[in-house]
Amino acid sequence: MRTTVSIPGMHCASCAALIKDVSSEFPSIKSINVDVDTKNVTLNHDESFDMQKWATEIEALDPKYKILPTS
């Protein structure tokens, strides 16, 4: 499965690295692409992926990080 979300608060390569690092702790995520320019994060994951848990973990990293759906 593939899910793409927007995280408007991320602004640099360090933000991307932090998001990738936390995402590596979720074994159901098979791959992740973080595009700082578009502020989009694309996750390739199993059906068992807990999106809410992942979003909570990412949003806890920085008050500017809010997980938003993409259109």
mmCIF file of the N, C-alpha and C atoms, coordinates in Angstrom:
data_MODEL
# 
_entry.id   MODEL 
# 
loop_
_atom_site.group_PDB 
_atom_site.id 
_atom_site.type_symbol 
_atom_site.label_atom_id 
_atom_site.label_alt_id 
_atom_site.label_comp_id 
_atom_site.label_asym_id 
_atom_site.label_entity_id 
_atom_site.label_seq_id 
_atom_site.pdbx_PDB_ins_code 
_atom_site.Cartn_x 
_atom_site.Cartn_y 
_atom_site.Cartn_z 
_atom_site.occupancy 
_atom_site.B_iso_or_equiv 
_atom_site.pdbx_formal_charge 
_atom_site.auth_seq_id 
_atom_site.auth_comp_id 
_atom_site.auth_asym_id 
_atom_site.auth_atom_id 
_atom_site.pdbx_PDB_model_num 
ATOM 1   N N  . MET A 1 1  ? 0.837  -1.176 0.000  1.00 0.00 ? 1  MET A N  1 
ATOM 2   C CA . MET A 1 1  ? 0.000  0.000  0.000  1.00 0.00 ? 1  MET A CA 1 
ATOM 3   C C  . MET A 1 1  ? 0.884  1.241  0.000  1.00 0.00 ? 1  MET A C  1 
ATOM 4   N N  . ARG A 1 2  ? 0.339  2.310  -0.522 1.00 0.00 ? 2  ARG A N  1 
ATOM 5   C CA . ARG A 1 2  ? 1.074  3.576  -0.560 1.00 0.00 ? 2  ARG A CA 1 
ATOM 6   C C  . ARG A 1 2  ? 0.199  4.675  0.026  1.00 0.00 ? 2  ARG A C  1 
ATOM 7   N N  . THR A 1 3  ? 0.802  5.467  0.917  1.00 0.00 ? 3  THR A N  1 
ATOM 8   C CA . THR A 1 3  ? 0.112  6.603  1.521  1.00 0.00 ? 3  THR A CA 1 
ATOM 9   C C  . THR A 1 3  ? 1.015  7.817  1.383  1.00 0.00 ? 3  THR A C  1 
ATOM 10  N N  . THR A 1 4  ? 0.446  8.932  0.942  1.00 0.00 ? 4  THR A N  1 
ATOM 11  C CA . THR A 1 4  ? 1.185  10.189 0.858  1.00 0.00 ? 4  THR A CA 1 
ATOM 12  C C  . THR A 1 4  ? 0.502  11.211 1.745  1.00 0.00 ? 4  THR A C  1 
ATOM 13  N N  . VAL A 1 5  ? 1.304  11.864 2.573  1.00 0.00 ? 5  VAL A N  1 
ATOM 14  C CA . VAL A 1 5  ? 0.803  12.915 3.452  1.00 0.00 ? 5  VAL A CA 1 
ATOM 15  C C  . VAL A 1 5  ? 1.667  14.155 3.283  1.00 0.00 ? 5  VAL A C  1 
ATOM 16  N N  . SER A 1 6  ? 1.165  15.262 3.759  1.00 0.00 ? 6  SER A N  1 
ATOM 17  C CA . SER A 1 6  ? 1.906  16.516 3.745  1.00 0.00 ? 6  SER A CA 1 
ATOM 18  C C  . SER A 1 6  ? 2.278  16.878 5.183  1.00 0.00 ? 6  SER A C  1 
ATOM 19  N N  . ILE A 1 7  ? 3.505  17.359 5.346  1.00 0.00 ? 7  ILE A N  1 
ATOM 20  C CA . ILE A 1 7  ? 3.954  17.858 6.651  1.00 0.00 ? 7  ILE A CA 1 
ATOM 21  C C  . ILE A 1 7  ? 4.522  19.262 6.415  1.00 0.00 ? 7  ILE A C  1 
ATOM 22  N N  . PRO A 1 8  ? 3.646  20.280 6.419  1.00 0.00 ? 8  PRO A N  1 
ATOM 23  C CA . PRO A 1 8  ? 4.073  21.637 6.075  1.00 0.00 ? 8  PRO A CA 1 
ATOM 24  C C  . PRO A 1 8  ? 5.189  22.192 6.966  1.00 0.00 ? 8  PRO A C  1 
ATOM 25  N N  . GLY A 1 9  ? 5.325  21.712 8.179  1.00 0.00 ? 9  GLY A N  1 
ATOM 26  C CA . GLY A 1 9  ? 6.333  22.251 9.096  1.00 0.00 ? 9  GLY A CA 1 
ATOM 27  C C  . GLY A 1 9  ? 7.756  21.820 8.819  1.00 0.00 ? 9  GLY A C  1 
ATOM 28  N N  . MET A 1 10 ? 7.958  20.809 7.975  1.00 0.00 ? 10 MET A N  1 
ATOM 29  C CA . MET A 1 10 ? 9.343  20.392 7.708  1.00 0.00 ? 10 MET A CA 1 
ATOM 30  C C  . MET A 1 10 ? 9.955  21.339 6.681  1.00 0.00 ? 10 MET A C  1 
ATOM 31  N N  . HIS A 1 11 ? 11.238 21.666 6.896  1.00 0.00 ? 11 HIS A N  1 
ATOM 32  C CA . HIS A 1 11 ? 11.837 22.690 6.045  1.00 0.00 ? 11 HIS A CA 1 
ATOM 33  C C  . HIS A 1 11 ? 13.267 22.415 5.609  1.00 0.00 ? 11 HIS A C  1 
ATOM 34  N N  . CYS A 1 12 ? 13.880 21.314 6.072  1.00 0.00 ? 12 CYS A N  1 
ATOM 35  C CA . CYS A 1 12 ? 15.284 21.103 5.731  1.00 0.00 ? 12 CYS A CA 1 
ATOM 36  C C  . CYS A 1 12 ? 15.627 19.614 5.711  1.00 0.00 ? 12 CYS A C  1 
ATOM 37  N N  . ALA A 1 13 ? 16.849 19.323 5.318  1.00 0.00 ? 13 ALA A N  1 
ATOM 38  C CA . ALA A 1 13 ? 17.310 17.934 5.245  1.00 0.00 ? 13 ALA A CA 1 
ATOM 39  C C  . ALA A 1 13 ? 17.326 17.274 6.618  1.00 0.00 ? 13 ALA A C  1 
ATOM 40  N N  . SER A 1 14 ? 17.576 18.035 7.655  1.00 0.00 ? 14 SER A N  1 
ATOM 41  C CA . SER A 1 14 ? 17.559 17.466 9.006  1.00 0.00 ? 14 SER A CA 1 
ATOM 42  C C  . SER A 1 14 ? 16.155 17.012 9.395  1.00 0.00 ? 14 SER A C  1 
ATOM 43  N N  . CYS A 1 15 ? 15.155 17.780 8.989  1.00 0.00 ? 15 CYS A N  1 
ATOM 44  C CA . CYS A 1 15 ? 13.758 17.380 9.223  1.00 0.00 ? 15 CYS A CA 1 
ATOM 45  C C  . CYS A 1 15 ? 13.488 16.049 8.531  1.00 0.00 ? 15 CYS A C  1 
ATOM 46  N N  . ALA A 1 16 ? 13.902 15.947 7.279  1.00 0.00 ? 16 ALA A N  1 
ATOM 47  C CA . ALA A 1 16 ? 13.688 14.718 6.508  1.00 0.00 ? 16 ALA A CA 1 
ATOM 48  C C  . ALA A 1 16 ? 14.385 13.538 7.175  1.00 0.00 ? 16 ALA A C  1 
ATOM 49  N N  . ALA A 1 17 ? 15.619 13.744 7.622  1.00 0.00 ? 17 ALA A N  1 
ATOM 50  C CA . ALA A 1 17 ? 16.366 12.670 8.272  1.00 0.00 ? 17 ALA A CA 1 
ATOM 51  C C  . ALA A 1 17 ? 15.687 12.227 9.562  1.00 0.00 ? 17 ALA A C  1 
ATOM 52  N N  . LEU A 1 18 ? 15.173 13.158 10.325 1.00 0.00 ? 18 LEU A N  1 
ATOM 53  C CA . LEU A 1 18 ? 14.488 12.841 11.574 1.00 0.00 ? 18 LEU A CA 1 
ATOM 54  C C  . LEU A 1 18 ? 13.220 12.031 11.307 1.00 0.00 ? 18 LEU A C  1 
ATOM 55  N N  . ILE A 1 19 ? 12.455 12.424 10.314 1.00 0.00 ? 19 ILE A N  1 
ATOM 56  C CA . ILE A 1 19 ? 11.227 11.708 9.962  1.00 0.00 ? 19 ILE A CA 1 
ATOM 57  C C  . ILE A 1 19 ? 11.560 10.295 9.477  1.00 0.00 ? 19 ILE A C  1 
ATOM 58  N N  . LYS A 1 20 ? 12.606 10.159 8.662  1.00 0.00 ? 20 LYS A N  1 
ATOM 59  C CA . LYS A 1 20 ? 13.028 8.836  8.196  1.00 0.00 ? 20 LYS A CA 1 
ATOM 60  C C  . LYS A 1 20 ? 13.490 7.975  9.362  1.00 0.00 ? 20 LYS A C  1 
ATOM 61  N N  . ASP A 1 21 ? 14.213 8.570  10.303 1.00 0.00 ? 21 ASP A N  1 
ATOM 62  C CA . ASP A 1 21 ? 14.721 7.823  11.449 1.00 0.00 ? 21 ASP A CA 1 
ATOM 63  C C  . ASP A 1 21 ? 13.577 7.259  12.289 1.00 0.00 ? 21 ASP A C  1 
ATOM 64  N N  . VAL A 1 22 ? 12.617 8.089  12.614 1.00 0.00 ? 22 VAL A N  1 
ATOM 65  C CA . VAL A 1 22 ? 11.474 7.628  13.408 1.00 0.00 ? 22 VAL A CA 1 
ATOM 66  C C  . VAL A 1 22 ? 10.680 6.582  12.618 1.00 0.00 ? 22 VAL A C  1 
ATOM 67  N N  . SER A 1 23 ? 10.525 6.782  11.331 1.00 0.00 ? 23 SER A N  1 
ATOM 68  C CA . SER A 1 23 ? 9.769  5.845  10.509 1.00 0.00 ? 23 SER A CA 1 
ATOM 69  C C  . SER A 1 23 ? 10.442 4.481  10.443 1.00 0.00 ? 23 SER A C  1 
ATOM 70  N N  . SER A 1 24 ? 11.757 4.445  10.582 1.00 0.00 ? 24 SER A N  1 
ATOM 71  C CA . SER A 1 24 ? 12.476 3.161  10.543 1.00 0.00 ? 24 SER A CA 1 
ATOM 72  C C  . SER A 1 24 ? 12.109 2.268  11.726 1.00 0.00 ? 24 SER A C  1 
ATOM 73  N N  . GLU A 1 25 ? 11.507 2.839  12.751 1.00 0.00 ? 25 GLU A N  1 
ATOM 74  C CA . GLU A 1 25 ? 11.084 2.071  13.920 1.00 0.00 ? 25 GLU A CA 1 
ATOM 75  C C  . GLU A 1 25 ? 9.756  1.344  13.684 1.00 0.00 ? 25 GLU A C  1 
ATOM 76  N N  . PHE A 1 26 ? 9.138  1.555  12.536 1.00 0.00 ? 26 PHE A N  1 
ATOM 77  C CA . PHE A 1 26 ? 7.873  0.916  12.186 1.00 0.00 ? 26 PHE A CA 1 
ATOM 78  C C  . PHE A 1 26 ? 8.155  -0.169 11.150 1.00 0.00 ? 26 PHE A C  1 
ATOM 79  N N  . PRO A 1 27 ? 8.191  -1.431 11.572 1.00 0.00 ? 27 PRO A N  1 
ATOM 80  C CA . PRO A 1 27 ? 8.537  -2.509 10.634 1.00 0.00 ? 27 PRO A CA 1 
ATOM 81  C C  . PRO A 1 27 ? 7.560  -2.670 9.474  1.00 0.00 ? 27 PRO A C  1 
ATOM 82  N N  . SER A 1 28 ? 6.346  -2.172 9.609  1.00 0.00 ? 28 SER A N  1 
ATOM 83  C CA . SER A 1 28 ? 5.382  -2.295 8.509  1.00 0.00 ? 28 SER A CA 1 
ATOM 84  C C  . SER A 1 28 ? 5.632  -1.276 7.397  1.00 0.00 ? 28 SER A C  1 
ATOM 85  N N  . ILE A 1 29 ? 6.526  -0.311 7.629  1.00 0.00 ? 29 ILE A N  1 
ATOM 86  C CA . ILE A 1 29 ? 6.910  0.636  6.569  1.00 0.00 ? 29 ILE A CA 1 
ATOM 87  C C  . ILE A 1 29 ? 8.046  0.009  5.775  1.00 0.00 ? 29 ILE A C  1 
ATOM 88  N N  . LYS A 1 30 ? 7.789  -0.227 4.501  1.00 0.00 ? 30 LYS A N  1 
ATOM 89  C CA . LYS A 1 30 ? 8.782  -0.863 3.626  1.00 0.00 ? 30 LYS A CA 1 
ATOM 90  C C  . LYS A 1 30 ? 9.754  0.155  3.029  1.00 0.00 ? 30 LYS A C  1 
ATOM 91  N N  . SER A 1 31 ? 9.260  1.340  2.711  1.00 0.00 ? 31 SER A N  1 
ATOM 92  C CA . SER A 1 31 ? 10.121 2.409  2.202  1.00 0.00 ? 31 SER A CA 1 
ATOM 93  C C  . SER A 1 31 ? 9.435  3.743  2.448  1.00 0.00 ? 31 SER A C  1 
ATOM 94  N N  . ILE A 1 32 ? 10.257 4.782  2.458  1.00 0.00 ? 32 ILE A N  1 
ATOM 95  C CA . ILE A 1 32 ? 9.740  6.130  2.704  1.00 0.00 ? 32 ILE A CA 1 
ATOM 96  C C  . ILE A 1 32 ? 10.485 7.108  1.804  1.00 0.00 ? 32 ILE A C  1 
ATOM 97  N N  . ASN A 1 33 ? 9.736  8.053  1.246  1.00 0.00 ? 33 ASN A N  1 
ATOM 98  C CA . ASN A 1 33 ? 10.330 9.122  0.452  1.00 0.00 ? 33 ASN A CA 1 
ATOM 99  C C  . ASN A 1 33 ? 9.876  10.442 1.062  1.00 0.00 ? 33 ASN A C  1 
ATOM 100 N N  . VAL A 1 34 ? 10.840 11.239 1.491  1.00 0.00 ? 34 VAL A N  1 
ATOM 101 C CA . VAL A 1 34 ? 10.544 12.543 2.089  1.00 0.00 ? 34 VAL A CA 1 
ATOM 102 C C  . VAL A 1 34 ? 11.026 13.617 1.123  1.00 0.00 ? 34 VAL A C  1 
ATOM 103 N N  . ASP A 1 35 ? 10.104 14.428 0.629  1.00 0.00 ? 35 ASP A N  1 
ATOM 104 C CA . ASP A 1 35 ? 10.431 15.508 -0.304 1.00 0.00 ? 35 ASP A CA 1 
ATOM 105 C C  . ASP A 1 35 ? 10.255 16.835 0.423  1.00 0.00 ? 35 ASP A C  1 
ATOM 106 N N  . VAL A 1 36 ? 11.368 17.425 0.818  1.00 0.00 ? 36 VAL A N  1 
ATOM 107 C CA . VAL A 1 36 ? 11.332 18.675 1.586  1.00 0.00 ? 36 VAL A CA 1 
ATOM 108 C C  . VAL A 1 36 ? 10.747 19.816 0.749  1.00 0.00 ? 36 VAL A C  1 
ATOM 109 N N  . ASP A 1 37 ? 11.011 19.808 -0.550 1.00 0.00 ? 37 ASP A N  1 
ATOM 110 C CA . ASP A 1 37 ? 10.521 20.889 -1.408 1.00 0.00 ? 37 ASP A CA 1 
ATOM 111 C C  . ASP A 1 37 ? 8.997  20.932 -1.479 1.00 0.00 ? 37 ASP A C  1 
ATOM 112 N N  . THR A 1 38 ? 8.365  19.765 -1.628 1.00 0.00 ? 38 THR A N  1 
ATOM 113 C CA . THR A 1 38 ? 6.902  19.721 -1.719 1.00 0.00 ? 38 THR A CA 1 
ATOM 114 C C  . THR A 1 38 ? 6.246  19.525 -0.362 1.00 0.00 ? 38 THR A C  1 
ATOM 115 N N  . LYS A 1 39 ? 7.068  19.207 0.652  1.00 0.00 ? 39 LYS A N  1 
ATOM 116 C CA . LYS A 1 39 ? 6.577  18.926 2.017  1.00 0.00 ? 39 LYS A CA 1 
ATOM 117 C C  . LYS A 1 39 ? 5.770  17.628 2.081  1.00 0.00 ? 39 LYS A C  1 
ATOM 118 N N  . ASN A 1 40 ? 5.958  16.738 1.095  1.00 0.00 ? 40 ASN A N  1 
ATOM 119 C CA . ASN A 1 40 ? 5.222  15.481 1.053  1.00 0.00 ? 40 ASN A CA 1 
ATOM 120 C C  . ASN A 1 40 ? 6.079  14.313 1.529  1.00 0.00 ? 40 ASN A C  1 
ATOM 121 N N  . VAL A 1 41 ? 5.422  13.367 2.185  1.00 0.00 ? 41 VAL A N  1 
ATOM 122 C CA . VAL A 1 41 ? 6.055  12.128 2.623  1.00 0.00 ? 41 VAL A CA 1 
ATOM 123 C C  . VAL A 1 41 ? 5.230  10.994 2.034  1.00 0.00 ? 41 VAL A C  1 
ATOM 124 N N  . THR A 1 42 ? 5.898  10.107 1.288  1.00 0.00 ? 42 THR A N  1 
ATOM 125 C CA . THR A 1 42 ? 5.229  8.949  0.714  1.00 0.00 ? 42 THR A CA 1 
ATOM 126 C C  . THR A 1 42 ? 5.743  7.708  1.412  1.00 0.00 ? 42 THR A C  1 
ATOM 127 N N  . LEU A 1 43 ? 4.800  6.945  1.955  1.00 0.00 ? 43 LEU A N  1 
ATOM 128 C CA . LEU A 1 43 ? 5.117  5.715  2.677  1.00 0.00 ? 43 LEU A CA 1 
ATOM 129 C C  . LEU A 1 43 ? 4.613  4.522  1.887  1.00 0.00 ? 43 LEU A C  1 
ATOM 130 N N  . ASN A 1 44 ? 5.468  3.527  1.684  1.00 0.00 ? 44 ASN A N  1 
ATOM 131 C CA . ASN A 1 44 ? 5.052  2.238  1.152  1.00 0.00 ? 44 ASN A CA 1 
ATOM 132 C C  . ASN A 1 44 ? 5.018  1.296  2.338  1.00 0.00 ? 44 ASN A C  1 
ATOM 133 N N  . HIS A 1 45 ? 3.851  0.709  2.596  1.00 0.00 ? 45 HIS A N  1 
ATOM 134 C CA . HIS A 1 45 ? 3.681  -0.032 3.842  1.00 0.00 ? 45 HIS A CA 1 
ATOM 135 C C  . HIS A 1 45 ? 2.737  -1.210 3.692  1.00 0.00 ? 45 HIS A C  1 
ATOM 136 N N  . ASP A 1 46 ? 2.779  -2.079 4.695  1.00 0.00 ? 46 ASP A N  1 
ATOM 137 C CA . ASP A 1 46 ? 1.861  -3.210 4.782  1.00 0.00 ? 46 ASP A CA 1 
ATOM 138 C C  . ASP A 1 46 ? 0.488  -2.714 5.212  1.00 0.00 ? 46 ASP A C  1 
ATOM 139 N N  . GLU A 1 47 ? -0.504 -3.584 5.055  1.00 0.00 ? 47 GLU A N  1 
ATOM 140 C CA . GLU A 1 47 ? -1.857 -3.251 5.510  1.00 0.00 ? 47 GLU A CA 1 
ATOM 141 C C  . GLU A 1 47 ? -1.916 -3.076 7.024  1.00 0.00 ? 47 GLU A C  1 
ATOM 142 N N  . SER A 1 48 ? -0.981 -3.690 7.734  1.00 0.00 ? 48 SER A N  1 
ATOM 143 C CA . SER A 1 48 ? -0.976 -3.632 9.199  1.00 0.00 ? 48 SER A CA 1 
ATOM 144 C C  . SER A 1 48 ? -0.434 -2.303 9.740  1.00 0.00 ? 48 SER A C  1 
ATOM 145 N N  . PHE A 1 49 ? 0.007  -1.412 8.848  1.00 0.00 ? 49 PHE A N  1 
ATOM 146 C CA . PHE A 1 49 ? 0.578  -0.130 9.265  1.00 0.00 ? 49 PHE A CA 1 
ATOM 147 C C  . PHE A 1 49 ? -0.421 0.679  10.081 1.00 0.00 ? 49 PHE A C  1 
ATOM 148 N N  . ASP A 1 50 ? 0.033  1.162  11.234 1.00 0.00 ? 50 ASP A N  1 
ATOM 149 C CA . ASP A 1 50 ? -0.811 1.973  12.125 1.00 0.00 ? 50 ASP A CA 1 
ATOM 150 C C  . ASP A 1 50 ? -0.518 3.451  11.852 1.00 0.00 ? 50 ASP A C  1 
ATOM 151 N N  . MET A 1 51 ? -1.285 4.020  10.943 1.00 0.00 ? 51 MET A N  1 
ATOM 152 C CA . MET A 1 51 ? -1.078 5.412  10.526 1.00 0.00 ? 51 MET A CA 1 
ATOM 153 C C  . MET A 1 51 ? -1.215 6.376  11.703 1.00 0.00 ? 51 MET A C  1 
ATOM 154 N N  . GLN A 1 52 ? -2.185 6.136  12.569 1.00 0.00 ? 52 GLN A N  1 
ATOM 155 C CA . GLN A 1 52 ? -2.410 7.040  13.692 1.00 0.00 ? 52 GLN A CA 1 
ATOM 156 C C  . GLN A 1 52 ? -1.213 7.046  14.639 1.00 0.00 ? 52 GLN A C  1 
ATOM 157 N N  . LYS A 1 53 ? -0.663 5.867  14.909 1.00 0.00 ? 53 LYS A N  1 
ATOM 158 C CA . LYS A 1 53 ? 0.499  5.784  15.798 1.00 0.00 ? 53 LYS A CA 1 
ATOM 159 C C  . LYS A 1 53 ? 1.698  6.502  15.173 1.00 0.00 ? 53 LYS A C  1 
ATOM 160 N N  . TRP A 1 54 ? 1.908  6.272  13.868 1.00 0.00 ? 54 TRP A N  1 
ATOM 161 C CA . TRP A 1 54 ? 3.014  6.929  13.174 1.00 0.00 ? 54 TRP A CA 1 
ATOM 162 C C  . TRP A 1 54 ? 2.836  8.451  13.219 1.00 0.00 ? 54 TRP A C  1 
ATOM 163 N N  . ALA A 1 55 ? 1.629  8.932  12.925 1.00 0.00 ? 55 ALA A N  1 
ATOM 164 C CA . ALA A 1 55 ? 1.359  10.373 12.921 1.00 0.00 ? 55 ALA A CA 1 
ATOM 165 C C  . ALA A 1 55 ? 1.613  10.969 14.298 1.00 0.00 ? 55 ALA A C  1 
ATOM 166 N N  . THR A 1 56 ? 1.202  10.271 15.337 1.00 0.00 ? 56 THR A N  1 
ATOM 167 C CA . THR A 1 56 ? 1.426  10.753 16.706 1.00 0.00 ? 56 THR A CA 1 
ATOM 168 C C  . THR A 1 56 ? 2.916  10.878 16.997 1.00 0.00 ? 56 THR A C  1 
ATOM 169 N N  . GLU A 1 57 ? 3.689  9.881  16.578 1.00 0.00 ? 57 GLU A N  1 
ATOM 170 C CA . GLU A 1 57 ? 5.147  9.900  16.794 1.00 0.00 ? 57 GLU A CA 1 
ATOM 171 C C  . GLU A 1 57 ? 5.805  11.063 16.033 1.00 0.00 ? 57 GLU A C  1 
ATOM 172 N N  . ILE A 1 58 ? 5.403  11.252 14.783 1.00 0.00 ? 58 ILE A N  1 
ATOM 173 C CA . ILE A 1 58 ? 6.000  12.319 13.967 1.00 0.00 ? 58 ILE A CA 1 
ATOM 174 C C  . ILE A 1 58 ? 5.614  13.689 14.528 1.00 0.00 ? 58 ILE A C  1 
ATOM 175 N N  . GLU A 1 59 ? 4.355  13.881 14.870 1.00 0.00 ? 59 GLU A N  1 
ATOM 176 C CA . GLU A 1 59 ? 3.905  15.177 15.377 1.00 0.00 ? 59 GLU A CA 1 
ATOM 177 C C  . GLU A 1 59 ? 4.531  15.505 16.740 1.00 0.00 ? 59 GLU A C  1 
ATOM 178 N N  . ALA A 1 60 ? 4.957  14.489 17.484 1.00 0.00 ? 60 ALA A N  1 
ATOM 179 C CA . ALA A 1 60 ? 5.604  14.717 18.782 1.00 0.00 ? 60 ALA A CA 1 
ATOM 180 C C  . ALA A 1 60 ? 7.043  15.228 18.627 1.00 0.00 ? 60 ALA A C  1 
ATOM 181 N N  . LEU A 1 61 ? 7.600  15.117 17.432 1.00 0.00 ? 61 LEU A N  1 
ATOM 182 C CA . LEU A 1 61 ? 8.981  15.539 17.202 1.00 0.00 ? 61 LEU A CA 1 
ATOM 183 C C  . LEU A 1 61 ? 9.147  17.059 17.227 1.00 0.00 ? 61 LEU A C  1 
ATOM 184 N N  . ASP A 1 62 ? 8.140  17.756 16.749 1.00 0.00 ? 62 ASP A N  1 
ATOM 185 C CA . ASP A 1 62 ? 8.239  19.209 16.611 1.00 0.00 ? 62 ASP A CA 1 
ATOM 186 C C  . ASP A 1 62 ? 6.829  19.781 16.564 1.00 0.00 ? 62 ASP A C  1 
ATOM 187 N N  . PRO A 1 63 ? 6.574  20.872 17.283 1.00 0.00 ? 63 PRO A N  1 
ATOM 188 C CA . PRO A 1 63 ? 5.229  21.453 17.268 1.00 0.00 ? 63 PRO A CA 1 
ATOM 189 C C  . PRO A 1 63 ? 4.773  21.909 15.877 1.00 0.00 ? 63 PRO A C  1 
ATOM 190 N N  . LYS A 1 64 ? 5.718  22.131 14.957 1.00 0.00 ? 64 LYS A N  1 
ATOM 191 C CA . LYS A 1 64 ? 5.354  22.572 13.606 1.00 0.00 ? 64 LYS A CA 1 
ATOM 192 C C  . LYS A 1 64 ? 4.938  21.410 12.707 1.00 0.00 ? 64 LYS A C  1 
ATOM 193 N N  . TYR A 1 65 ? 5.193  20.161 13.136 1.00 0.00 ? 65 TYR A N  1 
ATOM 194 C CA . TYR A 1 65 ? 4.858  18.999 12.311 1.00 0.00 ? 65 TYR A CA 1 
ATOM 195 C C  . TYR A 1 65 ? 3.395  18.613 12.516 1.00 0.00 ? 65 TYR A C  1 
ATOM 196 N N  . LYS A 1 66 ? 2.618  18.762 11.489 1.00 0.00 ? 66 LYS A N  1 
ATOM 197 C CA . LYS A 1 66 ? 1.217  18.326 11.484 1.00 0.00 ? 66 LYS A CA 1 
ATOM 198 C C  . LYS A 1 66 ? 1.024  17.466 10.245 1.00 0.00 ? 66 LYS A C  1 
ATOM 199 N N  . ILE A 1 67 ? 0.506  16.275 10.444 1.00 0.00 ? 67 ILE A N  1 
ATOM 200 C CA . ILE A 1 67 ? 0.260  15.354 9.331  1.00 0.00 ? 67 ILE A CA 1 
ATOM 201 C C  . ILE A 1 67 ? -1.060 15.723 8.678  1.00 0.00 ? 67 ILE A C  1 
ATOM 202 N N  . LEU A 1 68 ? -0.995 16.073 7.398  1.00 0.00 ? 68 LEU A N  1 
ATOM 203 C CA . LEU A 1 68 ? -2.184 16.466 6.639  1.00 0.00 ? 68 LEU A CA 1 
ATOM 204 C C  . LEU A 1 68 ? -2.344 15.561 5.430  1.00 0.00 ? 68 LEU A C  1 
ATOM 205 N N  . PRO A 1 69 ? -3.581 15.220 5.078  1.00 0.00 ? 69 PRO A N  1 
ATOM 206 C CA . PRO A 1 69 ? -3.782 14.421 3.854  1.00 0.00 ? 69 PRO A CA 1 
ATOM 207 C C  . PRO A 1 69 ? -3.437 15.249 2.618  1.00 0.00 ? 69 PRO A C  1 
ATOM 208 N N  . THR A 1 70 ? -3.010 14.575 1.586  1.00 0.00 ? 70 THR A N  1 
ATOM 209 C CA . THR A 1 70 ? -2.767 15.269 0.313  1.00 0.00 ? 70 THR A CA 1 
ATOM 210 C C  . THR A 1 70 ? -4.000 15.080 -0.556 1.00 0.00 ? 70 THR A C  1 
ATOM 211 N N  . SER A 1 71 ? -4.224 16.004 -1.486 1.00 0.00 ? 71 SER A N  1 
ATOM 212 C CA . SER A 1 71 ? -5.413 15.871 -2.325 1.00 0.00 ? 71 SER A CA 1 
ATOM 213 C C  . SER A 1 71 ? -5.135 15.050 -3.559 1.00 0.00 ? 71 SER A C  1 
# 
